[in-house]
Amino acid sequence: MTNAILTHSYCSDFYAKRGYQFLNNVAQDSAVPSNLVIFSVMHCYEGSLPYINVLAQLAHPLVFIPKNATADANPALLQTINQIANCKVVNPRYNKESLRDPLYCETLIRQYITQDSPFLILDHGGYFANASEHLCHVFQQQLIGITELTANGLYKYCNKNIKKPLVTVSHLSIKTPADTEASECIVHYSDQILREEFGLKINNAGFLRMGVIGAGNLGRGIIKHLQNKDISNIHVFDQDPRRLTQFPRDGVQVCTLKHLIQQCNMIFCCTGNGALTAEIFDHLTQPIFITTVTSADDELRLPDLITQGVLTQVNSNQLVKEYQTRHGVSVYLLAGGESANTPFKTGMGDPTLYLFEAAHMLAGLRLLNQPQLFTDGIQALPDDDEKMIAQQWLTHFYNYQ
């Protein structure tokens, strides 16, 4: 563990050293050229330090692109990350908005590569999606491929003519435990924000009525953890009716989106892609509290709503942003429209985050070492690699035999 910086604060992550060792074990059999450059988009969490250290030992350098919400909340942690050997934190101007410009992406990459540097893009949230076609063309000989961590990020790559392999780990079964953990954290911290800012409890049925939009891993997990708080009258909507068939037997009310908005005033948006439209906001008749499981830029397409005058910000603090509709109805975005656990470090209480980090990293290493396994365009990490990660994780943390 030479020169590794695994913790930032006195209240360190209990699993930091073991997480670092696990990720190192997953990476150790991969051959890496001495001039490999890795561009990695990542949340600025203390819990990410083991992963950053392992990537920085593989790359020369690791170019760390922090996700906006957590970077703004953790400037001191960025300084710690910058002290890791072979790790370079990009200038803040290279953020989610600016990287939508393909030429801006090209400029960023040229700052860190030489003429013969191979490089990988480990994306998180589709930061490079808009520029992907351009980058594949301009860096045809040097770009090895792209990996994407999240479902909402993968959606941004769909319908792109990508002339390099893009390996997604967003729908792997080993990501499910982390999604379940994240959904528990989102419910917990939504409750904490409601208590702190509004004097409300999330399970006070007299004031709050729960609705969940999106019945994927996170949506299902949120419903489960709401039920664990003895909340019973929960409404759920999903565009795919197949996902809704499981809920009536569990006492959850399935309904249309219109009915959910009419009945509920505490909404969990779990689609990753435009859960609520301008028309819905224009027809609101009651104040509404909203928690998003990804950035509101993706989950609500918030910049478009503001540009169109659908929502106008009227108040904000560290934990809540208040908007008003065109008709003066208040809309409260908990955690400022970011995932509700982002103001509170990682919100991860066990080592499940190392599962999807390992998958994300291994996808890039497989692109590097076994390019024959992949074709241009979107594909998943092979099943055998997922099984290998699961077995190593169980053995490392839980003495699985």
C-alpha positions in Angstrom: 0.0 0.0 0.0 2.9 2.3 -0.9 2.0 6.1 -0.8 -1.7 5.3 -0.8 -4.0 8.0 0.7 -7.1 6.1 1.8 -8.8 8.5 4.3 -9.3 12.2 4.6 -10.9 12.8 7.9 -10.5 11.6 11.5 -13.8 9.7 11.1 -12.4 7.4 8.4 -14.1 4.8 6.4 -13.8 1.5 8.3 -13.4 -0.5 5.1 -10.9 1.8 3.4 -7.8 -0.4 3.7 -9.7 -3.6 2.9 -11.5 -2.0 0.0 -8.1 -0.8 -1.4 -6.7 -4.3 -1.1 -9.8 -5.9 -2.8 -9.6 -3.5 -5.8 -5.9 -4.0 -6.0 -6.4 -7.8 -6.1 -8.9 -7.4 -9.0 -6.5 -5.3 -11.0 -3.3 -7.2 -10.3 -3.3 -9.7 -13.2 -3.9 -7.0 -15.8 -1.0 -5.8 -18.0 -0.9 -2.0 -18.2 1.4 0.0 -20.5 3.5 2.5 -18.7 2.0 5.5 -20.6 -1.7 4.6 -20.1 -3.9 7.6 -19.3 -7.2 7.1 -17.5 -9.9 9.8 -17.5 -12.3 9.0 -14.6 -15.5 10.8 -13.8 -16.3 10.2 -10.1 -18.1 11.5 -7.1 -15.9 13.5 -4.7 -16.5 11.1 -1.7 -14.0 10.1 1.0 -15.2 6.5 0.3 -13.9 6.9 -3.2 -10.3 7.3 -2.1 -9.3 3.6 -2.2 -10.6 3.3 -5.8 -8.8 6.5 -6.9 -5.6 5.2 -5.4 -5.8 2.0 -7.3 -6.6 3.7 -10.6 -3.7 6.2 -10.0 -1.3 3.2 -9.7 -2.5 1.9 -13.0 -2.4 5.2 -14.9 0.2 7.7 -15.8 -1.7 9.9 -15.0 -5.2 9.3 -13.6 -7.2 12.4 -14.7 -9.8 12.8 -12.0 -13.0 14.7 -13.2 -15.1 15.3 -10.1 -18.9 15.3 -10.4 -20.2 18.7 -9.7 -22.5 18.3 -6.7 -20.0 16.5 -4.4 -17.0 18.5 -5.6 -18.7 21.7 -4.6 -19.5 20.3 -1.2 -16.0 18.8 -0.6 -13.3 21.3 -1.7 -10.9 20.1 1.0 -11.2 16.5 -0.2 -10.3 17.6 -3.7 -7.0 18.9 -2.3 -6.4 15.5 -0.7 -7.1 13.7 -4.0 -4.6 16.0 -5.7 -1.9 14.8 -3.4 -2.2 11.2 -4.6 0.7 10.2 -6.8 -0.1 10.2 -10.5 -3.5 11.8 -9.9 -4.4 15.1 -11.6 -7.7 16.9 -10.6 -9.0 18.8 -13.6 -9.7 22.5 -13.6 -13.3 23.2 -12.4 -14.2 24.6 -15.8 -14.2 21.1 -17.2 -17.6 20.2 -15.7 -20.7 18.4 -16.9 -22.0 21.4 -18.7 -18.8 22.3 -20.5 -18.0 18.7 -21.5 -21.1 18.6 -23.6 -19.0 20.5 -26.2 -17.0 17.9 -28.2 -14.2 20.4 -28.8 -13.9 21.2 -25.1 -13.6 17.4 -24.4 -10.9 17.2 -27.0 -9.0 20.1 -25.4 -9.2 18.4 -22.0 -7.8 15.1 -23.3 -5.0 16.8 -25.3 -3.7 18.4 -22.0 -2.9 15.0 -20.6 -1.9 12.7 -23.4 1.1 12.5 -25.7 1.1 11.4 -29.3 1.6 7.8 -28.4 -0.5 7.6 -25.1 -3.3 5.1 -25.1 -6.2 6.2 -22.9 -9.4 5.0 -21.3 -12.5 6.9 -20.4 -14.2 5.6 -17.2 -17.5 7.6 -17.3 -20.1 8.1 -14.7 -23.3 9.8 -15.7 -22.6 10.2 -19.4 -20.2 13.2 -19.1 -18.5 12.2 -22.4 -21.6 11.0 -24.2 -22.2 14.1 -26.3 -18.6 14.1 -27.4 -18.2 10.4 -27.9 -18.5 10.3 -31.7 -16.0 13.1 -32.1 -13.5 11.6 -29.7 -13.7 8.2 -31.4 -12.9 9.9 -34.7 -10.2 12.3 -33.5 -8.4 9.8 -31.3 -9.0 6.7 -33.4 -5.6 5.2 -32.7 -5.4 6.1 -29.0 -8.8 5.8 -27.4 -9.1 2.2 -26.2 -12.7 2.5 -25.2 -15.3 3.8 -22.7 -16.9 2.4 -19.7 -20.1 3.7 -18.1 -21.2 3.2 -14.6 -24.9 4.3 -14.4 -28.1 3.6 -16.3 -28.9 7.3 -16.8 -25.4 7.8 -18.2 -25.8 4.9 -20.5 -29.1 6.4 -21.8 -27.1 9.4 -23.0 -24.9 7.2 -25.2 -27.8 5.4 -26.8 -28.3 6.4 -30.5 -24.7 7.5 -30.8 -22.6 6.0 -33.6 -19.7 5.1 -31.4 -16.8 3.6 -33.3 -15.2 2.2 -30.1 -16.4 -0.3 -27.6 -18.5 1.1 -24.7 -18.8 -1.4 -21.8 -21.6 -0.7 -19.4 -21.8 -2.0 -15.8 -25.1 -0.3 -15.0 -27.3 -3.3 -15.1 -25.0 -6.0 -13.6 -26.5 -8.0 -10.8 -23.6 -7.2 -8.5 -24.6 -3.5 -8.7 -27.9 -4.4 -7.1 -26.6 -4.4 -3.5 -25.2 -0.9 -3.8 -28.4 0.3 -5.3 -30.3 -1.2 -2.4 -27.9 0.5 0.0 -28.2 3.8 -1.8 -32.0 3.6 -1.7 -31.9 3.1 2.1 -29.5 6.1 2.4 -31.8 8.3 0.2 -34.8 7.5 2.3 -32.9 8.1 5.5 -31.4 11.4 4.4 -34.6 12.6 2.9 -36.1 12.1 6.3 -33.2 13.9 7.9 -33.6 16.9 5.6 -37.3 17.1 6.1 -36.8 17.1 9.9 -34.0 19.7 9.8 -35.6 22.1 7.3 -39.3 21.7 7.7 -39.9 20.0 11.0 -41.6 17.1 9.2 -41.2 13.4 9.6 -41.2 11.3 6.5 -43.7 8.9 8.0 -46.2 11.5 9.2 -49.1 10.4 7.1 -51.1 13.5 8.0 -48.8 15.8 6.1 -46.8 13.7 3.6 -48.1 11.2 1.0 -45.4 9.2 -0.8 -45.1 8.6 -4.5 -42.3 6.8 -6.4 -41.7 7.4 -10.1 -39.6 4.6 -11.6 -39.6 1.0 -10.4 -36.0 -0.1 -11.2 -33.5 -1.1 -8.5 -33.5 2.3 -6.8 -37.3 2.7 -7.0 -38.0 -0.7 -5.6 -35.4 -0.2 -2.8 -37.0 3.1 -1.8 -40.4 1.6 -1.6 -39.0 -1.2 0.6 -37.3 1.3 3.0 -40.4 3.5 3.1 -42.4 0.4 4.2 -39.7 -0.3 6.8 -40.7 3.1 8.3 -44.3 1.9 8.5 -45.4 4.0 5.6 -48.3 2.2 3.9 -50.1 4.4 1.4 -47.4 4.5 -1.3 -48.1 5.1 -4.9 -45.8 4.0 -7.7 -45.7 4.6 -11.5 -43.4 3.3 -14.2 -43.6 3.6 -17.9 -43.1 -0.1 -18.3 -46.2 -1.8 -16.8 -44.3 -5.1 -16.4 -42.4 -3.5 -13.5 -45.6 -2.6 -11.7 -47.0 -6.1 -11.5 -45.1 -7.0 -8.3 -46.5 -4.2 -6.2 -50.2 -4.8 -5.6 -49.5 -7.9 -3.6 -47.2 -5.9 -1.4 -49.8 -3.2 -0.6 -48.4 -0.6 -3.0 -50.8 1.4 -5.1 -49.9 1.3 -8.8 -51.3 4.2 -10.8 -50.8 6.6 -13.7 -48.3 9.5 -13.4 -51.2 12.0 -13.4 -52.9 10.2 -10.5 -49.7 9.9 -8.6 -49.0 13.7 -8.8 -52.6 14.4 -7.8 -52.4 12.1 -4.7 -48.8 12.6 -3.5 -46.8 15.6 -2.2 -43.5 13.8 -1.5 -42.1 12.4 -4.7 -39.1 10.2 -5.2 -37.9 10.5 -8.8 -36.0 7.3 -9.8 -35.9 7.3 -13.6 -32.7 9.1 -14.3 -34.3 10.8 -17.3 -37.0 13.5 -17.2 -39.4 12.0 -14.6 -41.6 15.1 -14.4 -42.4 17.3 -17.4 -43.2 21.0 -17.8 -46.9 20.2 -18.2 -46.9 18.4 -14.9 -45.3 21.4 -13.1 -47.8 23.8 -14.8 -50.7 21.8 -13.4 -49.5 21.4 -9.8 -52.1 22.6 -7.3 -50.2 21.9 -4.0 -46.7 22.4 -2.8 -44.5 19.3 -3.5 -41.3 17.9 -2.0 -39.0 16.1 -4.5 -36.1 13.8 -4.0 -34.1 12.7 -7.0 -31.8 9.7 -7.1 -29.5 11.4 -9.7 -28.8 15.0 -10.6 -31.9 17.1 -11.2 -30.3 18.1 -14.5 -31.0 14.5 -15.7 -33.9 13.5 -13.5 -36.0 16.6 -14.1 -34.1 18.3 -16.9 -34.0 21.2 -14.6 -32.0 23.6 -16.7 -34.6 23.4 -19.5 -37.4 24.0 -17.0 -35.7 27.1 -15.7 -34.9 28.4 -19.2 -38.5 27.9 -20.2 -39.8 29.8 -17.1 -41.6 26.7 -15.8 -39.7 26.9 -12.5 -38.1 29.9 -10.9 -35.8 29.6 -7.9 -36.9 31.7 -4.9 -34.9 30.3 -2.0 -32.0 28.0 -1.2 -29.7 26.7 1.4 -27.3 23.8 1.7 -30.0 21.2 1.9 -33.0 22.6 0.0 -33.8 24.6 -3.1 -37.2 26.1 -3.4 -38.7 26.9 -6.8 -42.1 28.3 -7.8 -44.1 27.3 -10.8 -45.6 29.8 -13.1 -48.7 29.7 -11.0 -46.9 30.3 -7.7 -46.9 26.7 -6.4 -43.8 25.9 -4.3 -41.5 23.0 -5.4 -38.9 21.9 -2.8 -35.9 20.0 -4.2 -34.3 18.1 -1.3 -30.5 18.1 -1.3 -30.7 20.9 -3.9 -31.8 18.5 -6.6 -29.0 16.0 -6.1 -29.3 12.5 -4.8 -30.3 12.9 -1.1 -27.2 11.2 0.3 -24.7 13.6 -1.5 -24.5 16.2 1.3 -23.6 13.4 3.8 -20.4 11.8 2.5 -21.1 8.6 0.6 -24.0 7.3 2.6 -22.5 3.9 2.2 -22.3 1.8 5.3 -20.8 -1.4 3.9 -18.4 -2.5 1.2 -21.0 -2.9 -1.6 -19.6 0.2 -3.4 -16.4 -1.7 -4.1 -18.4 -4.2 -6.2 -19.4 -1.7 -8.9 -16.1 0.1 -8.7 -14.3 -3.2 -9.4 -16.6 -3.8 -12.3 -16.1 -0.3 -13.7 -12.3 -0.7 -13.4 -12.2 -4.2 -14.8 -14.3 -3.3 -17.8 -11.6 -0.8 -18.7 -8.8 -3.3 -18.1 -10.5 -5.9 -20.3 -10.8 -3.4 -23.1 -7.1 -2.8 -22.7 -6.0 -6.5 -22.4 -8.6 -8.4 -24.3 -9.9 -6.2 -27.1 -11.0 -9.2 -29.1 -13.9 -9.8 -26.6 -15.6 -6.5 -27.6 -17.1 -4.8 -30.7 -17.8 -1.2 -31.4 -20.8 0.2 -29.6 -22.6 -0.6 -26.3 -22.2 -4.0 -24.5 -22.1 -5.3 -21.0 -19.2 -6.7 -19.0 -18.9 -10.5 -19.7 -20.7 -12.7 -17.2 -17.5 -14.6 -16.2 -15.9 -11.3 -15.1 -19.0 -10.4 -13.0 -18.9 -13.8 -11.3 -15.2 -13.5 -10.6 -15.7 -10.1 -9.0 -18.5 -11.4 -6.8 -16.5 -14.4 -5.7 -13.4 -12.3 -4.9 -15.5 -9.8 -3.0 -17.3 -12.5 -0.9 -14.0 -14.2 -0.1 -12.2 -10.9 0.7 -14.9 -9.4 3.0 -16.8 -12.4 4.2 -14.5 -15.4 4.1 -16.5 -17.1 1.4 -15.3 -20.6 0.5 
